[in-house]
Amino acid sequence: MTVVRALARPLLSILFVVQGAKAIKDPEPLVPKAQPVADRFVPLIQKVAPAQVGDRIPESTAGLVRLNGAAQLIGGLALATGRGRRLGAVVLAGSLVPTTLAGHSFWQESDKAVRATQKVQFMKNLGLMGGLMLAAVDTEGKPGVAWRASHGAKAVKRETKRSAKLAKRETKQFARAAKREAKHAKRLAKAELPFG
């Protein structure tokens, strides 16, 4: 791991770890802002998600805030430690969506100063989302699964073509050798026949 990655991952994840732990410990201050988002999206998720998942979604908004906090804490620790870093980044990006919609809905603010502050916070979260997306696809310079699969398929195709050409060439050489041997055998047979 490079020095940049060793520093960047904990720096990117620290906000999520701290805020996630805070949300788990005391969700009540976040409930009023989270309530409209929960009221809008929870029924939609329960409709779309399989029954096993939909039934496990907490009924209370405080429970949802805690669940989102747990996702941020676990995802942040995964990203910071490097264990499950890519999955952790995906979890953090997913948890950032409801957090941003609930906490920084600048379009609903009437006060210009509050609207400007919320707009900056909204854009900050978009920037964090971009960083998390990069962290989610970072393979540390090693080829990713998609690259290996496509190049593996190309290598197999190349080897198959090469093997087919080689087999064709060897078949032709074998046929020529057999033809020469047949001619040679025919000449020998003629030579051994008595004249007359």
N, C-alpha and C positions, 0 to 999 in steps of 0.2 A: 504494500500500500504506500502511495506517495505521501509526502508531508502535507501537501495541499488537501488530499482526501482526509487524512487523519485530523486535520484542523477543521475542515469545512463541515463534515458530518455532525460533530457535536455542536458546532455553532448553529447549524441549521435546525437541529433538533431541540436545543435547550428551551426555546419558547414553548414548544409542545409539551415537553416533560413537565415544566413548571406549571403551565396553565392546565394541563390534564390532571395533575395531582390536586391542584386547587379546585377544579370542577368536581372531582370525586369527593373531596373532603367537604366542600360547602357549595352545593349547586344552586341554592336559593337565590343568590344575587343575579344569576344568569337566567332564571326561569322566566321572568317577564318578557325579556327580548326573545327567548327561544319559543315561547308559547305560540305565536302566530305561525312560525315555520313548522312547528310540530303539528299544529292543527291542520295545516295544509298538506304536509307530505306524509305523515304517518298513515292515514287511510289509503293513500295512493300506494305506498310501499306494501301495506298489508294485502292490498288487492293483487298486486303484481307478483310479490314474492311467494314462494311455495309455503304451504300451511305450516311446516315445521319452523320456518324462519319468521313468518308473520305472527305466529302465536307467541314468539319469544320477545317481541318488541315491547319494551316497557309501556305501561298505560300512562304513567305520570310523566309530565315534562321534566321533573327533577330526575327521574330515572333515565330519561333520554339524555339529559345533560351529563349525568354520571357515565353513561355508556359512551358518549362521545369523548368525555374526559379520559376514560380508560383506554379507548382506541388511541388517543393522542399520547398518553403516557407510554403505552406498550410500543406503539409505532416509533415514538421518539427514542426510546431506549434501544430498540432494534437498529435504528439508523445510526445512533451515536456509537454503539458498540461494534457495529459492523456485522453483527449476527442477525441475519435476515434483513439486511439493510435495504434491499430492493423492495421486498414486500412491505417493510416498515414505511418506506417512502410512499408507496401506493396507499397504504392505510391512512397516512397523514394527509395526503392529498384529498382522499375521500372525506376525511373528518373536517377538512377545511371548508368544504362546500356549505354545510349547514351552519358552521361557525360564522362564516362570512355573511351569509344571507341573514342570519339572526342578529349578528352584532354590528354590522356596518351597512345597513340598508339606507344609504345616503339619500336615495330618491324619495324617501318618506319624510325627510326632515324639512321643516319650514324655515327654521332659523339658518341664515346664510353661513354663519361661523360654524355651527354644529354640522351643517351639510358639508362644508369644506373639510372639516376634520374627519368626518366619516368617509368622505370620498378618498382621502389620503389613506386611511386605514384599509378601505376596500382594495385600493390599488396595491398597497403593501402586501395584502393577503394574496393578490394575484401574482405578485412577484415571488412570494414564498411558494405558491403553487408551481410556478415555472421551475424554481430550484428543485422542488420535490420531484417534478417530472423528469428532470435531468438525472437526479439521484436514482430514480426508479429504473432508468435504462442504462446506467453506468455499469459497464462490465469490467472496469479497471484495466482497459486495454486488451482484454482477452476477447476473442470472438464470441458473440452472443449465440443463442440457440438458433435463431432464424438464419444468421450468417452461416453457421456450421451446417445447418440442414440444406440450405441452397447450394453451398459449395460442395457438400458431400454428395448431393444428387448430381451435380455437374461432374464431379470426379468419377462417380460410378458410370455415368454416361460415357465419359471419355475412355475409361478403362474397358467398357463393353465394346465400344467402337474399335479400340486398339486390339482387343482380343479377337473380334470378328475379322479384322484385316489380317491379323497373324494367322488365324485358322484358315482363311481363304488362301493366303500365300502358301502355307504349308500343304494345303490340299492340292494346289496347282503343282507345287514341286513334287509331291508324291505321285501325282498323275503323270507328270513328265518322266519321272524316274521309272515308273511302271511301264510306260510306253517304250522307253529306251530298252528296258530289260526285255520287253516282249519282242522288239525288233531284233535285239541281240540273240534271244533264244531262237527266233525264226531263222536267222542267218546260220546259227550253229546247227539247227536241225537240217537246213538245206545242205550245209557243208558235209554233214555226216551221211546224207543220202547217197547211195551208189549212183554213178552216172549211167544212164542208159535205160 
